[in-house]
Amino acid sequence: MAPCNVNSDLLFEILSRMELKTMRRYRILSRECNSLTYESSFMRLHCQRTKTIAGYFVQSLRSNRYHSTFLSIDNPGLDPGLSLDFLPDRSLEILATVDQGLMFCMNQGPENRHYICKPSTRQWEVLPSPNSRYFTRKTAMVVLRSDPLRFKIVRLSDGEYNDSELELENSKPEVDDYDYKRFQVEIFDSKIWAWEQLDDLMLSYDEFFNSKPAVSAYGGLHWLTSNKEKNNILSFYEDTESWELVSLPNALWERYWYSVNLTEYEGKLAFICVSPDFIELWVQNYYGEKFWTKRDSINLKSFNQKIGHSSANSFYNADILFMNSLFSAIFYNFKTGQFNRLELPLKHMHIDSAFFIQTDSKPIRFRQHKKSFASNIFTLLIFVVFLLFIFDLCHYNYLKPGEFMIFVRIGLRVSAVRMNEQPKDENLSFF
């Protein structure tokens, strides 16, 4: 990232008025832009000025049914609040989100229906179901392009069939059967609107996943895993469709910690290391070097005296830690010592998972439909009429030969764009 020479106050004003998609692009221009957009004051003002929605969908399992509620401190007057009541099914499990506002979820019934949706616009589509013979272990989602939209969903599941006969019929040679377990890897690509199966992932039998959702950072999806010896990061890279298992530095796992959570901090991969009265934040500054630095140490003694028992979940922004307690969620500003405690409905005695989203309210198209053959023929006819018209203008000396070629190039360019672009609305005419 390059240094930014613009006055910080002016930069604050400019960035806080940008739409969310443009603001995200500016984050990669300089360290100053990136850091500024994660400040508490910036996020609050940006939400007010651009109608951006930021917060968490919290999910709890109670009586064998999942319940979700949206929480926000920067959109307190949001009416109606975000929910999933627009989907056909009422009993839904959130499987993955991306902070652009997309959510992947499934119903809890025997139909095994899967949905992609955008709660801020109440849009949704049914997705093809992955292989139901396998039990899902982990799911994650990543957006590759926003305009036109392209996203991928990664599903990790047990690599053994539930039916023993099917297992015998389709089994593959195991690699050191007593030391490794096999996970099936499937990827849904919105470009082809289908699931594809990749090579199986092999992990040692004593390697277990953390219960938290995947973290997207540095072009990869990352999960925290552990074995009897140490904690590790399992990473999947979409561009190469490859896996990497990396051990944490000794300082992050040899100490006694109440819990260790993988999270994102200012767009970087980070760890929250929790002890009874302290939290340490460790950040990986440069991807590929496996170099971690302790960014902050947070004293929780005074906070615990006011709140009691709570657990750290993730960082809402650079200043605020999102925490959960019994029947409540807490946005704790560890730099000022202030906090917002939001009471939860009785269905959320304990938060099992929390999914961060930061989204606008602009409608999107989940599936990019190709233009029809008839539409392309119509475009060609329009171009032919245009060509005849400028040919007549040239014939009667209203256009010079050089000008004629300029108009031909313009016509070709416009026609090519029209034949390849995605329609903005299903009922939109050519004009």
Secondary structure, 3 states (H helix, E strand, C coil): CCCCCCCHHHHHHHHCCCCHHHHHHHCCCCHHHHHHCCCHHHHHHHHHHHCCEEEEEEEEEECCEEEEEEECCCCCCCCCCCCCCCCCCCCEEEEEECCCCCEEEEECCCCCCEEEEECCCCEEEEECCCCCCCCEEEEEEEEEEECCEEEEEEEEEECCCCCHHHHHHHCCCCCCCCCEEEEEEEEEECCCCEEEECCCEEEECCCEECCCCCEEECCEEEEEEECCCCEEEEEEECCCCEEEEEECCHHHHCCCCCEEEEEEECCEEEEEEECCCEEEEEEEEECCCCEEEEEEEEECHHHHHHHCCCEEEEECCCCEEEEEECCEEEEEECCCCCEEEEECCCCCCCCCEEEEEEECCCCCCCCCCCCCHHHHHHHHHHHHHHHHHHHHHHHCCCCCHHHHHHHHHHHHHHHHHHHHCCCCCCCCCCC
